[in-house]
């Protein structure tokens, strides 16, 4: 559905995207992740032909995106990071306009189904300018879906939505995937990506660090583990003391809990317990957890920053 080969975009001395190779397949949801400034939005603009690459190529449905972009874009649905700007149209008029723009024959039945699915039916004749942010976000998705695209490119699709709205969007995206469509989702809500994505690509400083399933990313990190410590209170000296233990990669402290990120095979729980006691802490519980996508994301980007720092030291 979507493929890039050596995709690069440079601005003077800044490289926003560097030698990017991704492949989004039919029938899958691809999570596109990265910290702010990683190059995600620039990549999406390159995919849609809104920016021209410095080097490399974008292929949509097996064709270069320089070939008949109008026809190719009619096979794509897009939700931008920001919800719709104000318009004098009603919600129904707005979606009907985009259905006509994409030459959808007799779109009323599909429009009604989508308005109903996103709980916008009763507001269909209200002006879009009177919609809340969450309602406009839903309308953005409705616009992206009304012409029955094969590929969805979604930039922060659940931003501003309540839990019920997120569930509605999730169901429509899953339905699209089950019908053989492909979805690329860029989002900072990593728990949502972890729940829905078949594969994940992590972008950092314009470069793709890893592309794999969530489980595959965990395996790539080897024996990385997470321990959560519950204490009566966290002594001020304890986090730094824990960081000095061999195989402790990172320590995060908040309220009465400490999260310890560990690498390697050694069981260092006894040493962690002794360190807590030595620093005057009272340990209530110590539990191990499988590394979440959020923790894997932080670990991978953190490791990369350290490698870059070492290379430039």
C-alpha positions as CSV (number, residue, x, y, z in Angstrom):
1,X,0.0,0.0,0.0
2,X,2.8,2.4,1.0
3,X,6.5,2.2,0.6
4,X,9.4,4.6,0.9
5,X,13.0,4.0,-0.4
6,X,15.8,6.1,0.9
7,X,13.4,9.0,1.6
8,X,15.3,12.1,2.7
9,X,14.4,15.7,3.3
10,X,17.0,18.3,4.1
11,X,16.7,22.0,4.8
12,X,20.0,23.8,4.4
13,X,22.1,22.2,7.2
14,X,19.2,20.4,8.9
15,X,18.2,16.9,7.8
16,X,14.5,16.4,8.8
17,X,14.2,12.9,7.4
18,X,17.1,10.7,6.5
19,X,17.2,7.6,4.3
20,X,13.8,6.4,5.5
21,X,12.6,2.9,4.4
22,X,9.1,1.9,5.6
23,X,6.5,-0.5,4.1
24,X,2.9,-0.4,5.1
25,X,1.0,-3.5,4.0
26,X,-2.6,-4.2,3.1
27,X,-4.6,-5.4,6.1
28,X,-2.3,-3.9,8.8
29,X,-2.1,-1.0,11.2
30,X,1.3,0.6,11.3
31,X,2.2,2.7,14.3
32,X,4.5,5.6,13.4
33,X,6.2,6.9,16.6
34,X,8.8,9.4,17.5
35,X,9.4,12.3,20.0
36,X,8.6,15.9,19.0
37,X,10.8,17.0,16.2
38,X,11.6,13.5,15.1
39,X,10.4,14.1,11.5
40,X,7.0,12.4,11.6
41,X,5.0,15.3,10.3
42,X,7.6,16.0,7.6
43,X,7.4,12.4,6.6
44,X,3.6,12.5,6.3
45,X,3.8,15.6,4.1
46,X,6.3,13.8,1.9
47,X,4.0,10.8,1.6
48,X,1.2,13.0,0.5
49,X,3.2,14.9,-2.0
50,X,2.9,18.1,0.0
51,X,6.7,18.3,0.2
52,X,9.2,17.2,-2.4
53,X,12.0,14.9,-1.1
54,X,15.7,15.9,-1.4
55,X,16.3,12.2,-2.2
56,X,14.5,8.9,-2.3
57,X,11.1,7.9,-3.4
58,X,7.5,7.3,-2.2
59,X,5.4,4.5,-3.7
60,X,1.6,4.4,-3.3
61,X,-0.1,1.2,-4.3
62,X,3.0,0.2,-6.2
63,X,3.3,3.5,-8.1
64,X,5.6,6.5,-7.6
65,X,3.6,9.3,-6.0
66,X,4.7,11.6,-8.9
67,X,2.4,9.6,-11.2
68,X,-1.2,11.0,-11.4
69,X,-1.3,12.2,-7.8
70,X,-5.0,13.1,-8.1
71,X,-6.0,9.5,-8.8
72,X,-3.7,8.2,-6.1
73,X,-4.9,10.6,-3.5
74,X,-8.5,9.5,-4.1
75,X,-7.4,6.2,-2.7
76,X,-6.1,7.8,0.5
77,X,-8.0,9.1,3.6
78,X,-6.1,11.6,5.8
79,X,-6.7,13.0,9.3
80,X,-4.3,15.9,10.0
81,X,-2.9,16.6,13.5
82,X,-5.1,19.7,14.0
83,X,-8.9,19.3,13.7
84,X,-10.9,21.0,10.9
85,X,-10.7,24.8,10.6
86,X,-13.9,26.7,10.8
87,X,-16.3,26.6,7.9
88,X,-19.7,28.1,7.2
89,X,-21.0,24.6,6.2
90,X,-22.9,22.2,8.3
91,X,-21.3,18.9,9.2
92,X,-23.5,17.1,6.6
93,X,-22.7,19.7,3.9
94,X,-19.0,19.5,4.6
95,X,-18.9,15.7,4.2
96,X,-21.1,15.8,1.2
97,X,-18.7,18.3,-0.4
98,X,-15.8,15.9,0.0
99,X,-17.8,13.0,-1.2
100,X,-18.6,14.9,-4.4
101,X,-14.9,16.0,-4.6
102,X,-14.0,12.3,-4.7
103,X,-16.7,11.4,-7.1
104,X,-18.6,9.1,-4.6
105,X,-21.9,8.1,-6.3
106,X,-25.0,8.4,-4.0
107,X,-23.0,8.9,-0.8
108,X,-25.9,9.4,1.5
109,X,-26.2,5.9,2.9
110,X,-22.5,5.7,3.7
111,X,-22.6,9.2,5.2
112,X,-25.4,8.3,7.5
113,X,-23.6,5.1,8.6
114,X,-20.5,7.1,9.5
115,X,-22.4,9.9,11.2
116,X,-24.2,7.3,13.3
117,X,-21.0,5.4,14.1
118,X,-19.3,8.5,15.4
119,X,-22.4,9.7,17.3
120,X,-22.7,12.9,15.1
121,X,-26.0,12.1,13.6
122,X,-28.0,14.5,15.7
123,X,-25.5,17.3,15.0
124,X,-25.3,16.7,11.3
125,X,-27.2,19.9,10.4
126,X,-25.3,22.1,12.9
127,X,-22.6,24.4,11.7
128,X,-19.1,22.9,11.9
129,X,-18.0,26.2,13.6
130,X,-20.3,25.3,16.6
131,X,-18.7,21.8,17.0
132,X,-16.5,21.0,19.9
133,X,-12.9,20.1,19.3
134,X,-13.7,16.4,19.8
135,X,-16.6,16.6,17.4
136,X,-14.4,18.3,14.7
137,X,-11.8,15.6,15.2
138,X,-14.5,12.9,14.5
139,X,-15.6,14.9,11.5
140,X,-12.0,14.8,10.2
141,X,-12.1,11.0,10.4
142,X,-15.5,10.9,8.7
143,X,-14.1,13.0,5.9
144,X,-11.2,10.6,5.6
145,X,-13.5,7.6,5.3
146,X,-16.4,8.8,3.3
147,X,-14.9,7.9,-0.1
148,X,-13.9,4.4,1.0
149,X,-10.1,4.8,0.8
150,X,-7.7,1.9,0.7
151,X,-5.0,3.6,2.8
152,X,-5.6,5.8,5.9
153,X,-2.9,8.2,7.1
154,X,-3.9,9.4,10.6
155,X,-1.9,12.0,12.5
156,X,-3.1,12.0,16.2
157,X,-6.5,10.7,15.3
158,X,-7.8,10.5,18.9
159,X,-6.5,13.8,20.1
160,X,-9.2,15.7,22.1
161,X,-11.5,12.7,22.3
162,X,-13.0,11.2,25.4
163,X,-12.7,7.4,26.1
164,X,-16.0,6.7,24.4
165,X,-14.9,8.7,21.3
166,X,-11.6,6.9,21.3
167,X,-13.4,3.5,21.3
168,X,-15.6,4.6,18.4
169,X,-12.5,5.7,16.3
170,X,-10.7,2.4,17.2
171,X,-13.7,0.4,16.0
172,X,-13.8,2.2,12.6
173,X,-10.1,1.8,12.1
174,X,-10.2,-1.9,13.0
175,X,-13.1,-2.3,10.6
176,X,-11.1,-0.6,7.8
177,X,-8.2,-3.0,8.5
178,X,-10.5,-6.1,8.5
179,X,-11.8,-5.0,5.1
180,X,-8.2,-5.2,3.7
181,X,-7.3,-1.6,4.1
182,X,-4.0,-0.3,5.5
183,X,-3.5,2.3,8.2
184,X,-0.6,4.4,9.2
185,X,-1.1,6.1,12.6
186,X,1.1,8.7,14.1
187,X,0.3,9.3,17.7
188,X,1.8,10.2,21.1
189,X,-0.8,8.0,22.9
190,X,1.4,5.0,22.9
191,X,-1.0,2.8,24.8
192,X,-3.5,3.2,21.9
193,X,-0.8,2.2,19.4
194,X,0.2,-0.8,21.5
195,X,-3.4,-1.9,21.6
196,X,-4.0,-1.7,17.9
197,X,-0.8,-1.7,15.8
198,X,0.4,-4.8,14.0
199,X,3.9,-3.2,13.5
200,X,5.6,-0.2,14.9
201,X,8.3,2.1,13.4
202,X,10.2,4.4,15.8
203,X,11.6,7.6,14.3
204,X,14.3,9.7,16.0
205,X,16.1,12.7,14.6
206,X,14.9,11.8,11.2
207,X,16.1,8.2,11.2
208,X,14.2,5.0,11.6
209,X,15.6,3.3,14.7
210,X,13.5,0.1,14.7
211,X,10.6,-1.4,12.8
212,X,8.9,-4.5,14.2
213,X,5.9,-5.8,16.1
214,X,5.6,-4.7,19.7
215,X,6.7,-8.1,20.9
216,X,9.6,-8.1,18.5
217,X,10.7,-4.7,19.9
218,X,10.6,-6.2,23.4
219,X,12.8,-9.1,22.2
220,X,15.2,-6.7,20.5
221,X,15.8,-5.1,23.9
222,X,16.9,-8.5,25.1
223,X,16.3,-9.1,28.8
224,X,15.2,-5.5,29.6
225,X,12.9,-5.6,32.5
226,X,10.9,-3.2,34.7
227,X,10.6,-3.4,38.4
228,X,8.1,-1.2,40.3
229,X,8.8,-0.5,44.0
230,X,6.1,0.7,46.3
231,X,7.4,2.5,49.4
232,X,6.0,4.3,52.4
233,X,7.9,7.3,51.1
234,X,10.9,7.8,48.7
235,X,14.0,9.0,50.5
236,X,15.6,11.8,48.5
237,X,18.9,9.8,48.2
238,X,17.4,6.6,47.0
239,X,17.0,7.2,43.3
240,X,20.7,8.1,42.9
241,X,21.7,5.1,45.0
242,X,19.7,2.7,42.8
243,X,21.3,4.2,39.7
244,X,24.7,3.1,41.0
245,X,23.7,-0.6,40.9
246,X,25.1,-2.6,38.0
247,X,22.6,-3.4,35.3
248,X,20.2,-0.6,36.4
249,X,19.7,1.5,33.3
250,X,17.2,4.1,34.4
251,X,15.3,5.1,37.6
252,X,12.1,7.1,37.8
253,X,10.7,8.3,41.1
254,X,7.2,9.8,41.7
255,X,5.1,10.1,44.8
256,X,5.7,6.8,46.8
257,X,6.7,4.7,43.8
258,X,10.0,4.0,42.0
259,X,10.3,2.4,38.6
260,X,13.6,0.7,37.9
261,X,14.6,-0.3,34.3
262,X,17.0,-3.2,34.3
263,X,19.1,-4.8,31.6
264,X,21.0,-8.1,31.7
265,X,20.2,-11.5,33.1
266,X,21.3,-11.1,36.7
267,X,18.7,-11.1,39.5
268,X,19.5,-7.8,41.3
269,X,16.4,-7.7,43.4
270,X,18.3,-8.6,46.6
271,X,20.7,-5.7,46.0
272,X,17.8,-3.3,45.3
273,X,16.2,-4.4,48.6
274,X,19.4,-3.8,50.5
275,X,19.8,-0.4,48.9
276,X,16.3,0.7,49.8
277,X,16.9,-0.3,53.5
278,X,20.3,1.3,53.5
279,X,18.8,4.6,52.4
280,X,16.1,4.5,55.0
281,X,13.3,3.4,52.8
282,X,10.5,1.0,53.8
283,X,9.6,-1.3,50.9
284,X,6.0,-2.3,50.7
285,X,6.1,-4.2,47.4
286,X,8.3,-5.1,44.5
287,X,6.6,-6.2,41.3
288,X,8.0,-7.0,37.8
289,X,6.2,-6.0,34.6
290,X,6.5,-6.7,30.9
291,X,8.0,-3.7,29.2
292,X,5.2,-1.5,27.7
293,X,5.5,0.1,24.3
294,X,6.0,3.4,26.1
295,X,8.9,2.1,28.1
296,X,10.4,0.4,25.1
297,X,10.1,3.7,23.2
298,X,11.8,5.7,25.9
299,X,14.6,3.0,26.2
300,X,15.3,2.9,22.5
301,X,15.4,6.7,22.0
302,X,17.4,7.1,25.2
303,X,20.0,4.6,24.1
304,X,20.2,6.3,20.7
305,X,20.8,9.7,22.3
306,X,23.6,8.2,24.4
307,X,25.2,6.7,21.3
308,X,25.0,10.0,19.5
309,X,26.5,11.8,22.4
310,X,29.3,9.3,22.6
311,X,30.0,9.7,18.9
312,X,30.3,13.5,19.2
313,X,32.1,13.6,22.5
